[in-house]
């Protein structure tokens, strides 16, 4: 587990733009089964989360269509919530960072770590915008 003071600024990159932190399995279940669309970010301390995932998510929200709900769990910190989120993202293997879009409780779009690592934030944003335009 990472110390709270180390992950605080990484959490705030998402909470400052409207994401709700989920810390328990019940939080995740309640959030991902809502009617409408929910974007979940499995946040991480790694460099690709800092350089690619979090900025890509931020840019993606500058779109006409966006998800109804924005939520996040932090891998290596929110252990119970992260496991629950990953369980709901099956058949995709656990990875962090990762980004999932749920619609009416069903996973409709997934971006795994290997789609994030080494790709510019703008490309991740365009991928997400296309998903929003299709599902939101």
Secondary structure, 3 states (H helix, E strand, C coil): CCCHHHHHHHHHHHHCCCCEECCCHHHHHHHHCCCCEEEEEEECCCHHHHHHHHHHHHHHCCCCCCCCEEEEEECCCCHHHHHHHHHHCCCCCCCCCEEEEEECCEEEEEECHHHHCCCCHHHHHHHHHHHHHHHC
